[in-house]
Amino acid sequence: MPSLANKKIVLGISGGIAAYKSAELVRALVQEGAHVQVVMTNAAQQFITPVTMQALSGNPVFTNQWDQRIANNMAHIELSRAADAILIAPASADLMAKLSLGLADDLLSTLCLARDCPLLIAPAMNLQMWSHAATQRSLKRLQSDGVAVLGPASGDQACGEVGMGRMLEPEEICEQLIAFFQPQVLRNKRVLITAGPTFEAIDPVRGITNLSSGKMGFALAKAALEAGAYVHLIAGPCNLPTPLLSTGRITRTNVTSGAEMHRATLASANCDVFFAVAAVADWTIANRAKQKIKRQEKTGLDLEFRSNPDILLDMAKLAKRKSKPYCVGFAAETDRLGKHAKEKRIKKGIPMIVGNIGPATFGLDTNEIIVADEKGIKNLGKGNKLELARKLIAQVAARLP
């Protein structure tokens, strides 16, 4: 199911060159299942037309507080009452100032004042305008009034200058809006996640790895961020972007081998929850060659293996001594999933194991998982990995002290 299914969003657009991004934002919101009603200021129409917004949203655009399409001529009431949230992107310095003072002289500012739903704004302006004392006063007043402020970012600006004030990209705004609607069940908790495969070198150019894509671990990182957590993501070799909700609450550490992942994990063990999602190699190469091994036609390749450190077991031992973190292991099995998951949970001495059948789901965006704890096995079903990650976050949050 799309993340914004059945959500009714009023998208306000104020004057600024970043209004061109609003077209892509509408597309992103609609693709996530939202019903989008666009409201534009007069200044916004100097940058992008209502016709464009109507075509993309599939709904008539409102620009006038006296719009007679509303039977009682109270568009500011009717539009705000029907909304699950009002999102203004871009939010200009002028609009921020008006909203912070409770001024209402057009449809967009009036419906914000009349609303009984959350208000989110994505500021966009020149860096000098953003840093001006008046804008910063407006920002503080809006935040103290409970308005959620998304961004801005630093980067190239239309005026040719570079600095803070650039509106977040549409995909980032959409992701943050989705997160806004998620239950904050891990607010301010510290979550450590390992994800992806490891690579054990045979020589400088060859190695042994596995089919893990890292997608489930990255989905969990995103779901944890949505739930309000601070996340440290330790990733093996995988080509996945860090979740977009990177507003100072996510740290990513890239590693290659199982030993490197072990060191990075233990160094960050002071956390509240640990998800051992990575498919860590059980063995590493003891007789690793310093130079490339040349092919020998008549002889084989003799490799000596030694065990890699057991990350989950070591974290479980630490948890028993310090009463945290709450450790969640993962078990990818090819058969008898429930039996193997229960056995692994007991062997590792942890409160929860998440099991899935592999390698069938490796690399896919979908998965099917079970949760095994001291009470037995619960099937979380089959679905998109992010949806399952959200379900898993809820399961873990309910078990935390």
matplotlib code that plots the C-alpha trace (Angstrom):
import matplotlib.pyplot as plt

x = [0.0, 1.3, 2.7, 0.2, -2.8, -6.1, -4.3, -5.7, -2.9, -3.4, -0.2, 0.4, 2.7, 4.0, 6.2, 9.7, 11.7, 11.6, 7.9, 9.0, 9.9, 6.4, 5.3, 7.5, 6.4, 2.8, 3.7, 5.6, 2.7, 0.1, 2.3, 2.4, -1.4, -2.2, -5.2, -3.5, -5.4, -3.2, -3.6, -1.4, -0.7, -0.7, 3.1, 3.4, 1.5, 4.3, 6.6, 4.3, 0.7, -2.4, -3.0, 0.2, -0.8, -4.3, -3.0, -0.6, -2.9, -6.1, -7.9, -8.9, -6.5, -7.6, -6.0, -8.7, -10.2, -13.5, -13.7, -17.3, -16.8, -17.2, -20.9, -20.6, -17.6, -15.5, -12.7, -10.4, -12.7, -13.7, -10.2, -8.5, -11.2, -10.9, -7.1, -5.0, -2.1, -1.2, 2.2, 3.6, 6.5, 8.0, 7.4, 8.8, 10.2, 7.2, 4.8, 6.8, 6.6, 2.8, 2.1, 4.4, 2.4, -1.1, -1.7, -4.2, -4.7, -5.1, -6.5, -3.3, -2.5, -6.2, -6.6, -3.4, -4.8, -8.2, -6.8, -7.4, -4.7, -0.9, 1.0, 4.4, 6.5, 9.5, 11.3, 13.0, 14.8, 18.1, 20.8, 20.8, 17.0, 17.2, 19.9, 18.2, 17.3, 13.6, 13.4, 15.0, 12.5, 9.7, 11.2, 11.4, 7.8, 6.5, 8.4, 7.1, 3.6, 4.1, 4.7, 7.0, 9.8, 11.4, 14.8, 16.1, 19.2, 22.5, 23.5, 23.4, 20.7, 19.0, 20.6, 24.0, 25.0, 25.7, 24.4, 21.6, 18.0, 17.6, 14.4, 14.7, 14.3, 10.7, 11.6, 13.1, 9.9, 7.7, 9.8, 9.6, 5.8, 5.5, 7.6, 5.4, 2.5, 4.3, 3.9, 7.0, 7.5, 11.3, 11.5, 15.1, 16.1, 19.5, 19.3, 22.2, 21.7, 24.1, 23.1, 24.2, 26.8, 30.5, 33.4, 36.2, 39.3, 41.2, 43.7, 43.7, 41.2, 39.1, 36.9, 34.0, 30.7, 26.9, 23.7, 22.5, 21.4, 21.1, 17.6, 16.0, 18.6, 18.2, 14.4, 14.8, 17.0, 14.4, 11.6, 13.5, 14.1, 10.4, 9.8, 11.9, 15.1, 18.8, 20.2, 23.8, 23.8, 26.8, 26.7, 28.7, 29.5, 26.2, 25.1, 22.2, 21.7, 21.5, 17.8, 16.7, 15.6, 19.2, 18.4, 21.3, 19.7, 21.5, 25.2, 26.5, 29.7, 30.8, 32.8, 33.9, 34.8, 33.2, 36.0, 35.6, 31.8, 32.5, 34.8, 32.5, 29.5, 31.2, 32.5, 28.9, 27.4, 26.1, 22.6, 19.1, 18.2, 20.5, 19.3, 21.8, 20.4, 23.7, 24.6, 28.0, 30.4, 30.9, 34.4, 37.3, 40.4, 43.3, 45.9, 45.0, 47.5, 49.2, 49.4, 47.0, 47.0, 47.8, 45.6, 47.1, 45.7, 46.6, 46.4, 43.5, 43.3, 43.9, 42.1, 42.4, 39.4, 39.0, 35.9, 34.8, 33.9, 30.2, 28.8, 25.3, 26.6, 29.1, 26.4, 24.1, 26.7, 27.2, 23.4, 23.2, 25.8, 24.4, 20.7, 20.9, 20.8, 17.7, 19.1, 17.2, 18.8, 18.0, 17.9, 17.8, 17.0, 16.3, 14.0, 12.2, 12.2, 10.4, 12.5, 15.8, 14.7, 13.8, 17.0, 19.1, 17.4, 18.1, 21.7, 22.5, 20.7, 18.7, 15.0, 14.0, 14.9, 13.4, 13.3, 12.9, 13.4, 16.5, 17.9, 14.5, 14.0, 17.5, 17.6, 13.9, 11.8, 9.4, 9.9, 8.0, 9.1, 8.3, 9.2, 10.3, 10.5, 10.0, 6.3, 6.5, 6.3, 4.3, 4.0, 4.2, 3.2, 4.5, 4.9, 7.1, 10.3, 9.6, 6.1, 7.5, 10.2, 7.6, 5.7, 8.9, 9.7, 6.3, 6.9, 10.3, 9.0, 6.3, 8.8, 11.2, 11.4]
y = [0.0, 3.5, 5.3, 8.2, 6.2, 8.0, 11.1, 14.4, 17.0, 20.7, 21.8, 25.5, 27.2, 30.7, 33.0, 31.9, 30.2, 26.9, 26.8, 24.8, 21.9, 21.9, 20.2, 17.2, 17.3, 16.9, 13.9, 12.3, 12.8, 11.4, 8.4, 7.7, 7.7, 11.1, 13.3, 16.6, 19.9, 22.8, 26.4, 29.1, 32.7, 35.4, 35.5, 31.7, 32.1, 34.2, 31.2, 28.2, 28.1, 26.7, 24.7, 22.7, 22.0, 21.0, 18.6, 16.9, 16.8, 15.9, 18.6, 22.2, 24.7, 27.4, 30.9, 33.2, 33.3, 34.5, 31.5, 30.9, 27.2, 26.9, 27.2, 29.3, 31.3, 30.0, 28.2, 28.8, 26.7, 24.0, 23.3, 23.2, 21.0, 18.4, 18.1, 15.7, 18.2, 21.4, 21.5, 24.7, 24.2, 26.6, 28.8, 32.2, 34.6, 36.8, 33.9, 32.7, 36.3, 36.5, 33.1, 33.7, 36.9, 35.4, 37.7, 36.4, 38.5, 35.8, 32.3, 30.4, 32.4, 32.4, 28.7, 28.2, 30.4, 28.6, 25.1, 22.3, 20.0, 20.0, 22.6, 21.8, 24.3, 23.9, 27.2, 28.5, 31.8, 33.5, 32.8, 36.4, 36.4, 33.1, 34.3, 37.7, 38.2, 38.8, 35.5, 33.7, 35.3, 34.1, 30.6, 30.4, 31.7, 29.1, 26.3, 27.4, 27.3, 23.7, 24.2, 21.5, 23.0, 20.8, 22.1, 24.2, 22.8, 24.4, 24.5, 26.4, 29.1, 30.6, 34.0, 32.5, 32.4, 29.3, 28.7, 27.9, 28.6, 26.1, 24.2, 20.5, 18.3, 17.0, 13.5, 14.6, 16.6, 13.7, 11.3, 13.7, 14.1, 10.3, 10.2, 12.9, 10.5, 7.5, 6.8, 8.1, 4.9, 5.2, 8.9, 9.8, 6.1, 5.1, 2.4, 0.5, -1.5, -3.7, -4.2, -5.8, -8.5, -8.7, -9.4, -11.7, -11.1, -14.1, -11.8, -8.1, -8.6, -11.6, -12.5, -14.4, -12.7, -13.5, -12.4, -10.0, -6.7, -4.7, -3.6, -5.0, -3.3, 0.0, -0.3, -0.8, 2.3, 4.4, 3.0, 3.7, 7.3, 7.7, 6.4, 9.2, 7.3, 8.3, 5.7, 4.4, 2.3, 0.0, -1.1, -3.8, -3.4, -2.4, 0.3, 1.7, 5.4, 6.5, 7.0, 10.6, 11.5, 12.5, 15.5, 15.0, 11.7, 9.2, 8.2, 5.7, 3.7, 1.7, -1.5, -4.4, -7.5, -9.3, -8.3, -4.6, -4.8, -6.5, -3.7, -0.9, -2.5, -3.0, 0.5, 1.7, -0.7, 2.0, 2.0, 1.1, -1.3, -3.4, -5.0, -7.5, -7.6, -8.0, -11.3, -11.6, -14.3, -17.0, -17.6, -15.5, -16.5, -17.3, -17.5, -14.4, -13.6, -10.3, -10.4, -11.6, -15.4, -16.4, -19.1, -22.6, -24.9, -28.2, -27.3, -26.2, -23.4, -24.3, -21.9, -22.0, -20.7, -19.4, -18.2, -14.6, -13.1, -13.5, -10.0, -10.9, -13.2, -10.6, -7.9, -10.2, -10.8, -7.1, -6.6, -9.1, -7.1, -3.7, -4.5, -3.1, -2.9, -4.9, -7.3, -8.4, -11.0, -12.1, -15.6, -16.3, -20.0, -22.2, -24.6, -25.1, -21.4, -21.5, -24.3, -22.7, -19.3, -20.5, -22.5, -19.5, -17.2, -19.5, -20.2, -16.5, -15.7, -12.8, -11.8, -11.8, -13.3, -12.3, -15.1, -15.1, -17.6, -16.9, -16.5, -16.1, -12.6, -11.3, -8.3, -7.9, -5.0, -7.5, -10.0, -12.4, -12.6, -14.1, -13.0, -15.5, -14.6, -16.3, -16.4, -18.2, -17.2, -14.4, -14.1, -10.5, -11.6, -10.7, -7.2, -4.4, -4.4, -0.9, -1.9, -4.9, -2.8, -0.5, -3.5, -4.8, -1.5, -1.5, -5.0, -4.1, -0.8, -2.6, -4.8, -2.1, -1.2]
z = [0.0, -0.8, 2.2, 1.9, 0.8, 1.7, 3.1, 2.0, 1.6, 0.9, -0.9, -0.6, -3.0, -2.3, -4.6, -5.4, -8.1, -6.1, -7.1, -10.2, -7.9, -6.6, -9.8, -9.1, -5.5, -6.5, -8.7, -5.8, -3.4, -5.8, -6.5, -2.8, -2.8, -1.5, -2.6, -3.3, -3.3, -4.5, -3.2, -4.8, -3.9, -6.6, -6.4, -7.0, -10.3, -11.6, -11.5, -12.3, -13.6, -11.9, -15.1, -14.5, -10.9, -11.9, -14.5, -12.1, -9.0, -10.9, -8.9, -9.5, -8.1, -5.7, -5.8, -4.4, -1.0, -2.6, -5.0, -5.7, -6.4, -2.6, -1.9, 1.2, -0.1, 2.8, 1.0, 3.9, 6.1, 3.7, 2.4, 5.8, 7.4, 4.7, 5.1, 7.1, 6.7, 5.1, 3.4, 2.0, -0.5, -1.2, 1.9, 1.2, 3.7, 3.3, 4.0, 7.0, 8.4, 7.9, 9.4, 12.4, 13.2, 12.5, 9.4, 6.9, 3.7, 1.1, 0.8, 1.7, 4.9, 5.9, 5.7, 7.7, 10.4, 10.3, 10.2, 12.7, 11.1, 11.2, 9.2, 7.6, 5.6, 3.4, 3.3, 0.1, -0.3, -0.8, 1.8, 3.0, 3.4, 5.3, 7.7, 8.3, 11.9, 11.0, 9.2, 12.0, 14.4, 12.2, 12.2, 16.0, 16.4, 13.9, 15.6, 19.0, 17.5, 16.5, 12.8, 11.4, 9.3, 6.6, 5.7, 4.1, 2.6, 1.5, -2.1, -5.4, -5.6, -8.6, -7.8, -8.4, -4.7, -2.7, 0.9, 3.2, 2.0, -0.9, -0.7, -0.1, -3.1, -3.8, -2.9, 0.4, 1.3, 0.4, 2.6, 5.5, 5.1, 5.1, 8.3, 9.9, 9.8, 11.3, 15.0, 16.9, 18.8, 18.9, 19.6, 20.6, 20.9, 19.5, 17.0, 15.5, 12.3, 10.2, 6.6, 3.4, 2.7, 3.7, 1.4, 2.5, 0.3, -1.3, -2.9, -3.8, -6.6, -5.6, -2.7, -1.2, -0.6, -0.7, -2.4, 0.3, -1.2, 2.0, 1.1, 4.3, 6.5, 4.8, 5.0, 8.7, 9.0, 7.2, 9.3, 12.5, 11.4, 10.6, 14.2, 15.6, 16.3, 15.9, 13.6, 13.0, 9.9, 9.3, 5.7, 3.9, 0.2, -1.4, -3.8, -1.8, -0.9, 2.7, 3.6, 2.7, 6.2, 6.9, 9.1, 11.5, 12.8, 10.7, 10.6, 8.0, 8.3, 5.3, 5.9, 3.8, 5.8, 8.7, 11.0, 10.0, 10.7, 14.0, 15.1, 13.9, 15.7, 19.0, 18.9, 18.6, 21.0, 23.4, 21.9, 22.8, 20.0, 17.7, 14.5, 13.1, 9.6, 7.7, 6.1, 7.7, 6.4, 8.9, 7.7, 6.4, 4.4, 6.7, 3.9, 2.0, -0.8, -0.9, -4.7, -7.4, -7.6, -11.1, -12.7, -12.6, -15.2, -13.5, -9.8, -7.6, -5.2, -1.6, 0.8, 4.6, 6.5, 10.0, 11.8, 11.7, 15.1, 15.9, 16.0, 17.3, 20.0, 21.2, 21.3, 23.1, 25.8, 26.2, 26.4, 29.3, 31.3, 30.6, 30.2, 26.6, 23.7, 22.9, 20.3, 17.2, 15.0, 11.4, 10.1, 6.3, 5.9, 3.0, 4.9, 8.3, 8.9, 12.3, 13.7, 12.7, 13.9, 17.3, 17.6, 16.6, 19.1, 21.9, 20.8, 20.6, 23.8, 22.4, 22.8, 19.2, 15.8, 12.5, 9.9, 6.2, 3.4, 1.4, -1.1, -2.8, -1.5, -1.9, -4.1, -4.2, -2.8, -1.1, 1.7, 3.9, 7.6, 10.9, 14.4, 17.0, 20.7, 24.0, 23.4, 20.1, 16.4, 14.9, 11.1, 9.9, 6.4, 3.0, 1.6, 0.7, 2.8, 4.1, 5.2, 6.9, 8.5, 10.0, 11.4, 12.9, 14.4, 16.1, 17.4, 18.9, 20.4, 22.2, 23.9, 25.0, 28.7]

ax = plt.figure().add_subplot(projection="3d")
ax.plot(x, y, z, "-o")
ax.set_aspect("equal")
plt.show()
